[in-house]
Amino acid sequence: MMGGHWFHELFGSPQLVQKERLTQHAMESVREHLGVDTPPEHVSCEVLEECIPQYVVGHQARLDAISAYLDERQLPISLIGSSYKGVSVNNCVHNANTAVDQLFTD
């Protein structure tokens, strides 16, 4: 998956970019970062617009204020999900595990 606020800068319009260009960029990245030179047996490339959420400016300050509010009042609430600390499934799983760990250490 690639995209986000820098997509236009690197590739131009999502409606006009050639899928072959995106595939080539992905393969070059895999080669550069992972050292994999073997070409894939199958490649699938789809362009999906506005599918990676972007937090607004001030998002972290809002989260800090909410956390402070919950801590000051000792409210037993954990905020978990892509709306808070990371949009990927990996972020959500990590944050859920961290919240559960905190339940047993506090």
RARAMO-V548054 format. One record per backbone hydrogen bond with DSSP energy under -1.0 kcal/mol. NH is the residue of the N-H (numbers start at 1). CO is the residue of the C=O. If there is no record, write none. Layout:
nh={NH/NH}
co={CO/CO}
This chain:
nh={7/10/11/12/17/22/23/24/25/26/27/28/29/30/31/32/33/34/35/36/59/62/63/64/65/66/67/68/69/70/71/72/73/74/75/77/84/85/92/93/94/95/96/97/98/99/100/101/102/103/104/106}
co={4/6/7/8/13/18/19/20/21/22/23/24/25/26/27/28/29/30/31/30/56/58/59/60/61/62/63/64/65/66/67/68/69/71/70/75/81/81/88/89/90/91/92/93/94/95/96/97/98/99/100/102}
